[in-house]
């Protein structure tokens, strides 16, 4: 689960509120909302996108860089300004999107003209950002090689601006969830398709920031309620089964450990009771307390070690099988098993040593007369 939080974009964020599927009226007021929110210090940053993190990318776009090249199909991601900075997504080369030159109303008119009159914004060159996988598919060997290259796009809704240049290349980042591998992405910036709004709050002023957001929202969008949730709640829903499994593993591991240790204590007490005379005789012939404790402990270390050897392949297989559900998965490192075995042996030896010490400290006369 730590791997999920650290790999998923926004997975470890506790201070981001999100609003999904906003109507056109709210989208048209986004720039005003953003400006008003950023006037307050408890609001750190604001961005938008076509979809929230954790949602699958199902839209595709046709791209080519000249008339002689066949069209290639790439998954499409539409984001707003400051998207990469908002999620701390680093670029391998190039720069982030420049501020959009077209406002919402102009884009809506361009889209209308494209739908009904097949008229395009032929004099407008937009900017594209691609990830490493898309860079390879488009035939570039290095991120720097892709920068500045002109591409044409074909899409039923977005081709009212049908060409642009690559201004940035990112590392492959996981936006859709760990169940699917990262797609090769063509990322572009449009105002019209910003259905989801995301706001980063100052961590030390969450409550105050929420109040500020609600107040600004009501001023900018008085006819719509600010139905927001926090980003970590989004991922709690996506990884609901995994989070429940995490809690169950904690609970049942603790119960199993307590019962196993209790059983070990009862077993050790029984064995020691049967060997009291032997312990007494050994002490009469000069055995020290530490010799008695070592003798008793060594027998139980063998049993614990044998159980550990049996448990390792079973535990590895169960963990390995569960991880196959994910396209991205953490490694199963050898030291995890070694650490678990060390902790079990340490606590078990503590229990055994306590009982052994009591038996070894008894007066031999008391043991031999029984």
N, C-alpha and C positions, 0 to 999 in steps of 0.2 A: 504493500500500500504506500510505503514511502517512495518507491520507484514510480508509482502512478502520479503522486503529487509532484515529483520533481521532473517528470518527463512530459506530462500533459501540459499544454499551454494554459496558464491560469490555474493549474491544478493545486498549487499551494497557496493561492491567494485567499485571504480572509476579509479583505477590505474593498472588494469590487462588487458593486451592485449592477444588475443587468435588467434590461427591459426588452422583451422579445416581441416580434411581430407588431410593430407600431404602424398605425394607419398613415395614409398619405399626408394628412394635415400635420401630424407630428413630425414626419420626415422633412416636410418643407420648412419647419421651424427649428430644425436641428442646429444650424449654425448660430442662431440667436440663443438657443438654450445653452450651447457650449460656451459662448462668450460670457453669458451671464453667470454661469456656474464657475468659470475660471476666475471670476473677480473675487472669489472667496478662498481664503488660504486653506480651509479645511477640505477643499476639493483639489486633488492633485492633478488629474488629467481626465480627459473625456475622449472617447472614440466611438466608432460605429462599424457595423459590418452587415453583410447579407444574412449571416447566421451566427448563432452562439457557438462557443467552443463545446466540443462534444457531439455536435450534430454532423451527420455524414454529408460529404460533398457529393451531390448527385448531378450537378450541372456541368456541361462540357462546352468547349468552344473550339472552332476550327482556326488554325493559325498557319501562316506561311510567310516567308520573308521576301519572296519575289515571285514573279509570274511563272517561272520555270520550275518552281518547287511544288511538290504535291502537298495538299492540305494535311496537316497533322491535327489529331484531336487531343486536347489536354483538358483535365479537370480545371474548372474555373472557380476563382475565389474573388469576391468583390468586397473591398474594404473601404473605410473612410480615412481621413487624414489622421496622422499620428498613431496609426494602428501598430506599427512595428515598435515604436518607442513605448507605447502603452504596455505591450506584453514583453518588452525587453528582448525582442527577437533581433539578433545581430545579423548584419549583412557581411557576406564574404567579400563583396566588392560593390562599388557604386554608392548610391545614396537613397534615402527614403523618398517617398512621393513629394513632389512640390505641391504647394497649395493649389487647390482646384481653381481654374480660371472661369469655369462656367457655374452659374448659380443654379439652384434647384428648378426655378421656373424656366430658365433657358434650356436646361436638359430635358424637361418635360415637353417643351415645344419641339425640340429636336427629335425626341422619340415619337411624338405624334406625326411629324412630317415624314419620318422614316416608315412608320406603319402604313400610312395612307397614301404617301406620294413617293416613297422610296428615295427620299432626299436625305443625303448624309452631310455630316460636318466635315467636308473635304479639306478645309483649310486648318483644321485643328489636329494637332499631333499630341496624343496623350502619352502617359508613361506606364510602363509595365515593370513589375518585379517578378522574377521567377525563382524557384528553389533549385537546389542542386540536381534533383532528379530530372526536372524539366530542362535544365541546362544540357544534360547528357542527351536527352531525347531530341533536342533541337540541334544537336551536332557540334556543341562547343566543348572544348577540352578543359578550359579554365574559366573561372568566373569573369576575369578581366576581358576575355575574348568575346563574351556575350554583350558587354556594355556598349551602348550606342547603336546596336543593330535595329534596323527598322523591320517591323512585322505588320502584316495585315491580318484581320480577324473576320470571321463570318459567324454570325449568331442571330437567331430570330428576333431577339429583343435588344441586344446590345450593340449591333453593328451600325447604329446611327453615328458612332465614331468608330471608323473601321481600320485605323492604323495608328501605330505608336512606336516608341523606341524603348528598349530595355535600359532602365536606369539603375537597377540593383539586382543582386543575386544573394539569396539567403541560404543558410544551411537548411536541410530538411527538418522541419519542425512539426510536432504532432498537435494538430488542432482538432481533429475529429474524434479522438479517443484511442485507447490502446488496443481496441479490438481489431482495428484496421491499420494496415501499413500506410505510411505517409504517401500521398499521391504526388505525381509530378504536377506542380501548380503553376498556372499563369494567374498572377494577381494584378487586378486593375482597380482603379479608383473611380467611383461614380457616386453622385449624390442621390440619384433616383432610387437606388436599390439598398439603401441603408435602413433595413427593417429593424435591426437590433442596436440598442444603445448601451454602452458600458461606461461606467463612471468609477474612477479610482478615488477612494476616500483616504484622508490622512489617518493612519492607523491609530493614532493617539486621540483622535476626535471623531470617532465613528458616529456616536449619537448626535453630536452637533452637526456633523456633515449630512446625516440623513434628514435632519430638520431643515437644513439649508436647501438640500436638493428638492424636498417636497414644496417648499415655499417658492423657489425659482420655477419649478415645474408648473405650479398653479398660475403663476404670473404669465408664463409663456404659452402654456397649453391649458387654458381654463376649462375647456370642455372635455378633457380627458383625465382620467385618474392615473396617478403614477404607480402602476402595478409592478413593482420591482421585487426581485429576490436577490440574494447574494450568490456570487459565483460558486462558493463552496457548497451551497444548497443544490445548485445545478449538478455538480459532480456527485453529490450524495445520492441523487436520483439515478444518475447514470451507472454508478458503481455501488448500487444499493446492495446487491447480493454479496459483493466482495467485502463491503464494510461489515455486513452482518456476519460473514464467514470469519472475518478478523476477530470480532468480539467473541464468537463461539470458540474459536481456537484458543483465545486467551483463557476463557472460562474453563473449558474442558481440559486444557493442558494443566492448569492449576489444580483442578480436581484430581486428575490422574496422578499428578505428582504427589499430592497430599496423601491419596490412598496408597500409592506405591510405597511412599516413605513410611507410612503408618504400618503397612504390612511388613516392611523390612525391619522396623523396630520390634514388632511382635516376634518375628522369626528369630532375630538376633537374641532377644531376651530368652526365648525358648532354648536356643543352642547354648547360650552361656550358662543357663540354669543346669543343663545336663553336664556341662564340663567344669562345674565348680570344684569338684574333687581334683580333677587334673590340674586346674589352675593352682589349687592349694599345694599340691605335690611339687609343681614346678617352682613355686615360691620358696618352699622348704629347701629345695636343692639349689637355691641361689638366683633364680630368675627375677629380674627387676620388673617394676610396673610397666616400663616402656617395652620390655621384651614380651610381656603378656599381651599388651595392647597390639603390638605389631603382629604377633602370632594370630590373634583373633581377626584382625583387620585384613590380613593377607587372604584369608579364605573368602571373605566377602568381596574383596576387590576382584577376585577371579570371576565370581558370579556376575558382578556388575559389568565387568569387561566383556564377558560372554554375551550378556543381554544387549550391550551397546553394539557389538559386532552384528547381531541379528537385526537390530533396529535401523542401522544406517541404510542398507539397501531398500528397506520398506519405506522409510521416510523419504528417501531420495525419489523413489518411484512415484509416490503420492504427490509430492511437490511438483515434480516434472510433468505429470499428467495434468495437474490443475493449471499450470502455466501455459499449456498448449492452447488454452482458450484465447490467449492474447497474441496479437501480431508483434507487439513489443513486450518483452519480458525481462525481468531481472535475472542475473546469473545465480546459479546454485553453487556458492563457493564452499570449498572443503572446510574452511575454518569455522563455518557455521555449525557443522556437525561436531567438530573438535571442541568448540566453545560449549555447546550443549552437553557433550559428554563430560567435560571438565566440571561444569556446574553441578551436574547430577552426582558425579563421584565426590565432589567436595562436600555437598550437603549430606549425602549418604554416609560418607566417612565421619562427618560430624556426629551424626546420630549413633553410628556404630561405636565410635570412640567414646562417647559419653557413657554408654552402657558397659563397654569394656573397661573403662577407667573405674567404674563402681565395683566391678567384679574383681579387678586386679588389686584394688586398694583394700579389700577385705582381709581380715586376719586369717591366715591359713588354718589355724586351729578350729575356727568356726566352720570352715568348709569341710574339713576332714572328719569331724565328729558326726556329720549328718549321714 
